[in-house]
Structure formats: structure tokens, C-alpha cells
């Protein structure tokens, strides 16, 4: 702790260590600095400083962040669980700060639900600003004072509880809301199937595996909302009947992941970046077309201000297979498209037609299909006139990958930069020969021609970057 250490040694005796407290730097720091240092530590470590000296016995009580987990130190034995409960009670009883900046509670084992509620209420009474609760057991009833708390700016609940939404404004200061495994219920009187979230300053909303109880229509009102993320891997009854409407928001990032796609109405909002990923079942054509129609409806409502679009290969194929209705509008503002997971090349080219001003494409190359590009009837206008950058991720050294790359750089007349192309080293080729993984002679010749032509147009930089040569 910054002490000067002096060693006195005598012949035949063990050296003795003494401490000089005249330069005890940490102890001599101002109380506010010590409080800040201890608040940055996990609470159990901050409490451990009480054994340093009598002067340090209660310094930890000045912390304004409480970060507690029952892992590691507190095991499954009942005595340990009792020790954990007593520890949390002691922290709340002895801590001196009237306000808490952050309260993090992670309980991996089962406790009395009333005790969990008591700890949450104790944090709310300290005007906590950031609360994060992780608890997998059911039975916890959120206290009413949580919804009326004016100090909360961030709330994360990984908790299988009921989140009751009242008709009045919720969380006047809340900027971040994350709900996981939560059941959302309308508390309106009389009861209706319409639920309204009215968050005046909410900026980030993430809903993961949540369930709507007795609700078919959800409207989220927040002028400040910039990020919306919905992750739904739970199979819910009549899930396709849910409607989620976002009103008057300027969303910088919208993300959806799941097995199905609810109907989102974002027409009254400005959305700049969208990522959509859901699982399809290719053998069930009806499911694929249904998901494709839902994806089309979503994209149709986002076209006006969309600048960045990220889709899974399943979404691309489902959109193209959905009989072209409703027709996709022109995405005149879209500048960047990313496609991840396996995708059909023909479906990708079909999707590019309503994106005339696309400048950048990012492709995940693993499991790419071998497509006959001579069958392309008409090239998307973005490839011919606007595409300037192509990025390949996970370039697999396979012939289909080379053919996709060759097709793009051959037809993209304004292409200036290719990122991610990588050629096998001589050591890698030798290793493949040893294990019998050698390409056919025709394939090797086609790949050699690819590299030869590429080098005539582009100059190679490090990390697989090719930049177009300037005309002399």
C-alpha cells in the first residue's frame, strides 16, 4: 500500500520486516478518492479491505456502487447461501451513501423471493441510477416503487417476472431498458389488448425472449429512441398476431433475431441501420414464404431513411421466394449492405435491384454456392454504376468464392477497393497435397487466371486489401 519496507537481519535469525507508515500513499488520499477506488471494485473485494487495519475497518462503507454475485465465494451449501444473504444484508445496512450509482445483483442459486424483492427495494430507496438484476428463479414480484423511480437511468432485468405497464408515464429518467425472459402485462383499467410504452427520454430498448400477456398491439412512444433490439427464440402461441409500433423515433440501429418475425410498424420513424436475422425451415415452403412476406413488410416500412442494412442469408432467400409481393420500394438512401450466413447467389443479385445507389457490400463467404453467373439476365444498376467497395469475410479459398469475387470486380466499373481476398501460401498448398486435398487441374488454372487478371487492375496491400491502380 505504498509503505517503505525495512529488513533487519541478524546472523542466524530470520529477517524481520517492518513498515514505515510515514509515506502510506493510499491511506493519506482524500476520502472521496478512496471511496471512488473502492466503488470500482467488486463489493466483496471492497469489504475485504476491512482487515488491513483498524483505520480501514469501515472505509468500504463509503462505496456508492454495489456489485454482488453469489458465484465463486458462495457455493451451493446451505451455510454458504446463508452467508451470502447475511453478506448482502450487511452491505445495505452499513453502507453510508444515501444514493447509489449502480446496483448489480447476480444470483445463480435459489433464494427466498421476498429477500430478492427486499434488496431491490433497498437499492431503489437509495435513488439508484443503474440497476442490473440477474436471477433465473420465478416468484419475484417487482415492487411498485420501481416503476415510479425518478432516479433510474438504466434498468436491466434478466428475470422471469411480470413487468406491469401502467397507463401513466413510466420511468421519467430512464434511458436504457433491457428485459430478458420477462412477461409484459398491461395494467390498464379497464383491461385491453393494447399496450402503450410511454418513455419520454428512452434511448435504448432491448427485449430478449419476452412474452406479451393478453396483448396483441404494442405501441412504443419515445422521441429519443435511437436503438431497438428484439431477440425472440421462444415459441409463443399466435406470435404472428403481435403488432409492435414505434412512433416518432429517429432510430439509428434496429436489430431483430429470432424464429419468427412479428409485424413491426416503423413507418412513422426514421431508421438508419437495420439488422435482421431469423431461422427459416427450407423444407417448409409455406413458412419460408410467410417469413419472406413479413420481412418484405418490415423493409417496405424502412426504405425512406435506411442507410445500412444487414441481413442473414435466410432472410435474403425468403424475401426473394415470397412471390415478389408486396413489391420492395427503391432504397435510394441505402449505401451499405451486409449479408452473413449461407446465401444463394441468385437471390442476392435479385435483392440488389431495388438498391440503385449501393456503395459498399460485405459478404460472409463461407458455404457460398456455385452459381452460373452467365444466367444473369440483367445486372443490378448499383453494381454497374455505384459500387465502390467489396468486403469478403471468411474467404474459404473455394472456387465458388473466387467466381463470386471475379463476377463483382469484373462488372463493378467503379470498384476501387476489395478487402478480404486471400491466397493460399505455398505451405498450405503443400499440406493439402499431403492430405490429398488437391483441386482439379481446371480449377487450379481458373484460380491462377483470376489472380493474374486481378493484379493487372488492382495493387495488393497487406491483410488482403486490393486497391485500384490509378490510370497513368
matplotlib code that plots the C-alpha trace (Angstrom):
import matplotlib.pyplot as plt

x = [0.0, 2.9, 4.8, 8.5, 9.8, 12.8, 14.5, 16.5, 18.7, 20.8, 23.1, 21.3, 17.9, 15.0, 14.8, 12.2, 10.1, 8.9, 6.7, 7.1, 3.6, 5.0, 4.5, 1.3, 0.1, -3.4, -4.4, -3.5, -5.7, -8.8, -11.9, -13.7, -10.8, -10.7, -14.5, -14.2, -11.4, -13.4, -16.6, -14.8, -14.1, -16.4, -18.2, -16.7, -13.2, -14.0, -15.3, -12.1, -10.1, -11.5, -8.8, -5.9, -6.1, -8.5, -8.4, -9.6, -12.3, -15.2, -13.8, -15.6, -18.9, -18.4, -18.9, -21.7, -21.6, -22.8, -21.7, -22.6, -22.6, -23.1, -20.5, -17.0, -17.0, -20.6, -21.2, -24.3, -24.0, -26.8, -24.3, -22.7, -26.1, -26.9, -23.5, -24.3, -27.7, -26.1, -23.3, -25.8, -27.9, -24.7, -23.7, -27.0, -27.2, -23.6, -23.1, -23.3, -24.1, -27.6, -27.5, -26.3, -24.9, -25.0, -26.6, -25.6, -27.0, -26.4, -27.9, -27.2, -28.9, -32.4, -33.2, -36.3, -38.1, -39.0, -35.3, -34.6, -37.5, -36.2, -32.7, -34.3, -36.4, -33.4, -31.5, -34.5, -34.7, -31.1, -32.1, -30.1, -29.3, -28.2, -29.8, -28.9, -30.6, -29.7, -31.9, -33.4, -36.0, -39.6, -41.6, -40.1, -42.7, -41.3, -42.1, -44.4, -41.8, -39.6, -42.0, -42.3, -38.5, -37.3, -33.6, -33.2, -31.4, -30.6, -32.5, -31.5, -33.7, -32.7, -35.5, -38.6, -41.0, -44.1, -43.4, -46.6, -47.1, -49.5, -51.4, -49.2, -45.8, -43.1, -39.6, -39.3, -35.4, -34.9, -32.5, -31.7, -34.2, -33.2, -35.7, -34.8, -37.3, -39.8, -43.6, -45.0, -48.6, -50.8, -52.0, -54.6, -58.1, -60.3, -58.1, -57.4, -55.3, -53.4, -50.3, -48.5, -44.9, -44.6, -40.9, -40.1, -36.2, -35.7, -32.7, -32.1, -34.7, -33.7, -36.3, -35.0, -37.2, -40.0, -43.7, -46.7, -49.6, -53.1, -51.6, -51.8, -50.8, -47.8, -47.0, -43.7, -43.7, -40.2, -38.8, -35.3, -35.2, -32.1, -31.6, -34.1, -33.2, -35.7, -34.4, -37.1, -36.1, -39.1, -42.0, -45.1, -48.7, -50.1, -46.9, -47.6, -50.6, -48.4, -48.0, -45.2, -45.4, -42.6, -43.8, -41.9, -38.5, -35.2, -33.7, -30.0, -30.0, -32.8, -32.0, -34.2, -33.2, -35.5, -37.5, -40.3, -40.9, -43.6, -45.2, -43.3, -44.7, -41.9, -43.4, -43.6, -40.0, -36.7, -34.4, -30.8, -29.4, -31.2, -30.0, -32.5, -31.8, -34.3, -34.3, -36.3, -37.1, -36.2, -38.2, -41.4, -42.1, -45.1, -43.0, -40.3, -42.8, -44.6, -41.4, -40.4, -43.7, -43.1, -39.6, -40.8, -43.4, -40.7, -38.3, -41.0, -41.7, -38.0, -36.9, -37.1, -34.2, -32.3, -28.6, -27.1, -28.8, -27.6, -29.4, -28.9, -28.8, -32.1, -33.8, -32.4, -33.7, -37.1, -37.7, -36.9, -39.1, -42.1, -43.7, -42.5, -45.4, -45.5, -43.0, -39.9, -39.6, -36.4, -33.9, -32.4, -30.7, -29.1, -25.3, -24.1, -25.4, -24.1, -25.0, -24.0, -24.6, -25.1, -26.9, -27.9, -26.1, -29.0, -31.2, -28.6, -28.4, -32.2, -32.3, -29.8, -32.1, -34.1, -30.8, -29.6, -27.1, -25.3, -21.6, -20.4, -21.2, -20.0, -20.3, -19.7, -18.1, -18.3, -20.6, -21.2, -22.9, -21.5, -23.7, -23.7, -23.3, -23.8, -27.5, -27.8, -30.3, -29.8, -27.2, -28.3, -27.6, -25.7, -23.0, -22.5, -22.6, -22.1, -20.4, -17.0, -16.1, -16.5, -15.5, -15.2, -15.3, -14.1, -12.8, -12.6, -10.3, -13.0, -13.8, -17.4, -15.8, -13.4, -16.2, -18.3, -15.3, -14.4, -18.0, -18.1, -14.8, -15.4, -18.8, -18.3, -16.8, -16.4, -15.0, -12.0, -11.3, -11.5, -10.9, -10.5, -9.2, -6.5, -4.4, -3.1, 0.6, 2.9, 3.0, -0.8, -0.8, 1.8, -0.1, -3.2, -1.2, -0.1, -3.7, -5.0, -7.0, -5.9, -8.1, -8.6, -6.3, -9.1, -10.0, -6.3, -6.0, -9.1, -7.9, -4.5, -6.2, -8.2, -5.2, -3.4, -6.2, -6.8, -3.2, -3.4, -6.3, -5.5, -2.4, -2.1, -1.8, -1.4, -4.3, -5.9, -6.6, -6.6, -6.8, -7.5, -4.4, -4.5, -4.6, -1.4]
y = [0.0, 2.4, 1.6, 1.7, -1.8, -2.2, -5.5, -6.0, -9.2, -10.7, -13.7, -16.9, -15.2, -14.9, -11.4, -9.2, -6.9, -3.6, -1.0, 2.8, 4.4, 7.9, 7.5, 5.5, 7.0, 5.3, 5.9, 9.5, 10.0, 12.1, 10.2, 10.9, 9.3, 6.2, 5.9, 6.0, 3.4, 1.0, 1.6, 0.4, -3.0, -5.9, -5.3, -8.5, -7.2, -3.8, -5.3, -7.3, -4.1, -4.0, -6.4, -4.1, -2.1, -0.5, 2.6, 0.7, -1.3, 0.8, 2.7, 0.3, 1.6, 4.8, 2.9, 4.1, 1.1, -2.3, -5.2, -8.6, -12.1, -15.4, -17.2, -18.4, -17.4, -18.5, -22.2, -24.4, -25.5, -24.1, -22.5, -20.7, -19.5, -18.2, -16.5, -14.8, -13.5, -12.1, -10.5, -8.6, -7.5, -6.3, -4.3, -2.5, -1.9, -0.5, 1.4, 5.2, 6.7, 7.9, 7.4, 4.5, 5.0, 1.3, -1.8, -5.2, -8.4, -11.8, -14.9, -18.2, -20.2, -20.1, -17.8, -16.6, -14.4, -11.9, -11.4, -10.5, -8.1, -6.5, -5.9, -4.4, -2.1, -1.1, 0.0, 2.0, 3.7, 4.8, 6.5, 4.1, 5.3, 2.0, -1.4, -4.8, -7.9, -11.5, -14.2, -17.3, -18.4, -17.4, -15.9, -12.4, -9.6, -6.3, -3.6, -0.8, 1.8, 0.5, 2.0, 5.3, 5.7, 9.0, 8.4, 5.3, 5.9, 2.3, -0.9, -4.4, -7.3, -10.9, -12.1, -14.3, -11.9, -9.9, -6.4, -4.4, -1.4, 1.2, 3.9, 6.6, 7.7, 5.2, 6.0, 9.7, 9.5, 6.0, 6.0, 2.2, -0.7, -4.3, -7.1, -10.8, -13.7, -11.1, -11.3, -8.0, -7.2, -4.2, -2.8, -0.6, -0.4, -1.5, -4.2, -4.0, -5.9, -2.6, -1.7, 1.6, 2.2, 5.9, 6.7, 10.3, 10.0, 6.3, 5.9, 2.1, -0.7, -4.4, -7.2, -10.7, -13.8, -11.7, -12.7, -10.4, -11.4, -10.6, -8.1, -8.0, -4.5, -2.7, 1.0, 2.5, 6.3, 7.8, 10.7, 9.9, 6.2, 5.5, 1.8, -1.0, -4.7, -7.6, -11.2, -13.8, -17.5, -18.6, -20.2, -18.2, -19.0, -16.9, -15.0, -13.7, -11.7, -9.4, -5.8, -3.6, 0.1, 2.6, 6.2, 9.4, 8.0, 8.5, 5.0, 4.7, 0.9, -1.6, -5.3, -8.4, -12.1, -15.0, -17.9, -15.7, -12.1, -10.1, -7.3, -4.1, -0.8, 1.7, 3.9, 7.0, 6.6, 7.3, 4.3, 4.5, 1.0, -2.4, -5.9, -8.8, -12.5, -15.3, -19.0, -20.5, -24.1, -24.6, -27.8, -25.9, -23.6, -22.1, -21.0, -19.6, -17.5, -16.3, -15.1, -13.6, -11.6, -10.4, -9.4, -7.5, -5.7, -4.6, -3.5, -1.6, 0.5, 1.3, 2.3, 6.1, 6.8, 3.4, 3.8, 0.5, -2.9, -6.2, -9.5, -13.2, -15.4, -16.9, -13.6, -12.8, -16.1, -15.8, -12.3, -13.4, -16.6, -14.7, -14.1, -10.5, -9.2, -6.6, -5.2, -3.7, 0.1, 1.8, 2.1, 5.3, 6.2, 2.7, 2.9, -0.3, -3.9, -6.8, -10.5, -13.1, -16.9, -19.1, -17.4, -18.2, -16.0, -15.6, -14.4, -11.9, -10.4, -10.2, -8.3, -5.8, -4.4, -2.0, -0.7, 1.6, 3.7, 1.0, 1.8, -1.0, -4.7, -7.0, -10.8, -13.7, -16.2, -19.5, -22.1, -19.9, -21.7, -22.5, -20.2, -19.9, -16.1, -16.4, -16.9, -13.3, -11.6, -8.0, -6.6, -4.5, -0.9, -0.4, -2.9, -1.2, 2.4, 3.0, 0.1, 1.2, -1.3, -5.0, -6.8, -10.6, -12.2, -15.8, -16.2, -20.0, -20.5, -22.4, -22.0, -20.6, -17.8, -16.9, -16.9, -14.5, -12.2, -12.3, -11.5, -8.4, -6.9, -7.6, -5.9, -3.2, -0.5, 2.0, -0.5, 1.0, -1.4, -5.1, -6.3, -9.9, -11.7, -14.2, -16.6, -19.8, -19.9, -22.5, -24.2, -24.5, -25.9, -28.4, -29.5, -30.1, -32.2, -34.4, -34.9, -35.4, -32.2, -31.1, -29.2, -30.4, -29.0, -27.0, -25.4, -24.5, -22.9, -20.9, -19.6, -18.7, -16.7, -14.9, -13.8, -12.8, -10.6, -9.1, -7.9, -6.1, -3.9, -3.7, -3.3, -5.6, -4.2, -6.1, -8.0, -9.0, -5.4, -4.7, -1.0, 0.0, 1.3, 4.9, 5.4, 6.9]
z = [0.0, -0.7, 2.6, 2.9, 3.8, 6.0, 6.6, 9.8, 9.7, 12.3, 12.0, 12.4, 12.7, 10.2, 8.6, 10.2, 8.0, 9.5, 7.9, 7.8, 7.6, 7.1, 3.3, 3.2, 0.0, -0.3, 3.3, 3.0, 0.0, 0.4, 1.4, -1.9, -3.8, -1.6, -2.0, -5.8, -5.8, -3.6, -5.6, -8.7, -7.1, -6.7, -3.4, -1.8, -2.6, -1.2, 2.0, 2.4, 2.9, 6.4, 7.6, 6.6, 9.8, 12.3, 10.2, 7.2, 9.0, 7.8, 4.8, 2.5, 3.8, 1.6, -1.6, -4.0, -6.4, -5.1, -7.3, -5.8, -7.2, -5.4, -7.6, -6.6, -2.9, -2.2, -3.1, -3.1, 0.5, 2.7, 5.1, 2.1, 0.9, 4.4, 4.4, 1.1, 2.4, 5.5, 3.4, 1.2, 4.2, 5.9, 2.9, 2.7, 6.4, 6.8, 3.6, 4.3, 0.9, 0.6, -3.2, -5.4, -8.9, -9.7, -8.2, -9.8, -8.3, -9.8, -8.1, -9.6, -6.8, -5.4, -2.5, -0.8, -3.3, -0.6, 0.1, -3.5, -3.5, -0.3, -1.9, -5.0, -2.8, -0.7, -3.8, -5.0, -1.6, -2.2, -5.5, -7.6, -11.2, -12.8, -11.8, -13.2, -11.8, -12.9, -11.3, -13.0, -10.5, -10.8, -7.9, -7.7, -7.9, -8.9, -6.3, -7.3, -6.4, -9.3, -11.9, -10.2, -9.6, -11.0, -10.5, -12.7, -16.0, -16.8, -16.0, -17.0, -15.8, -16.6, -14.5, -15.2, -13.6, -14.7, -15.9, -15.4, -17.7, -16.3, -18.2, -16.7, -17.8, -16.8, -15.7, -16.4, -16.4, -17.9, -21.0, -21.2, -20.8, -21.2, -20.4, -20.7, -20.0, -18.8, -19.1, -20.1, -18.9, -19.5, -16.2, -17.8, -16.3, -17.9, -19.4, -23.2, -25.7, -26.5, -24.6, -24.7, -23.5, -22.9, -22.2, -22.5, -22.7, -23.5, -25.9, -26.0, -25.8, -25.9, -25.5, -25.4, -25.1, -23.6, -23.6, -24.1, -21.8, -23.1, -25.5, -29.3, -30.1, -28.6, -29.2, -28.0, -27.8, -27.4, -29.3, -28.0, -29.0, -31.1, -30.7, -30.7, -30.4, -30.3, -29.8, -29.8, -29.7, -27.7, -29.5, -28.4, -29.2, -32.1, -32.3, -35.8, -34.4, -32.4, -33.7, -32.5, -33.5, -32.9, -33.1, -33.9, -33.2, -35.0, -34.7, -35.6, -35.2, -35.3, -34.8, -34.9, -34.3, -33.8, -35.2, -36.4, -37.3, -35.6, -37.6, -36.9, -37.9, -38.1, -40.9, -38.6, -37.5, -39.2, -39.3, -40.5, -39.7, -39.7, -38.9, -39.4, -38.7, -38.3, -38.7, -41.6, -42.3, -46.0, -46.4, -45.3, -48.3, -46.6, -43.6, -45.8, -47.9, -44.7, -43.2, -46.5, -46.6, -43.1, -43.9, -47.0, -45.0, -42.5, -45.2, -47.0, -43.9, -43.5, -47.0, -46.7, -44.5, -44.4, -44.8, -43.6, -44.0, -42.6, -43.4, -42.9, -45.9, -44.8, -44.9, -48.4, -49.8, -48.1, -49.4, -53.0, -52.7, -51.4, -54.8, -55.0, -53.0, -51.6, -54.0, -52.4, -52.9, -54.1, -51.3, -52.6, -49.3, -48.8, -49.1, -47.3, -47.4, -45.3, -45.8, -43.3, -43.2, -46.3, -49.1, -52.7, -55.2, -57.5, -54.6, -53.6, -57.1, -57.2, -53.9, -55.2, -57.9, -55.7, -54.2, -57.0, -55.0, -53.0, -52.5, -50.2, -49.9, -47.2, -47.8, -45.4, -47.8, -46.1, -47.6, -50.7, -53.6, -57.0, -59.2, -63.0, -63.5, -67.2, -66.4, -65.0, -67.3, -66.1, -63.7, -60.8, -61.5, -58.3, -59.4, -62.7, -61.7, -57.9, -56.1, -54.8, -52.1, -51.6, -48.3, -48.1, -44.7, -44.1, -47.7, -48.0, -50.9, -52.8, -56.4, -55.8, -53.7, -56.5, -59.0, -56.9, -56.4, -60.1, -61.1, -58.8, -59.8, -63.5, -63.6, -61.0, -63.2, -60.3, -57.8, -56.0, -53.1, -52.4, -48.8, -47.6, -50.6, -49.6, -51.5, -50.0, -49.2, -50.6, -47.3, -47.3, -50.8, -49.9, -46.8, -48.9, -51.3, -48.4, -47.2, -50.7, -50.8, -54.3, -56.7, -60.2, -62.9, -64.5, -61.2, -60.4, -63.9, -63.4, -60.0, -61.5, -64.2, -61.5, -59.6, -62.8, -64.0, -60.6, -60.3, -63.6, -62.3, -58.5, -56.4, -53.4, -49.8, -46.5, -44.9, -48.2, -49.4, -53.1, -54.2, -57.8, -59.7, -60.9, -64.6, -66.0]

ax = plt.figure().add_subplot(projection="3d")
ax.plot(x, y, z, "-o")
ax.set_aspect("equal")
plt.show()
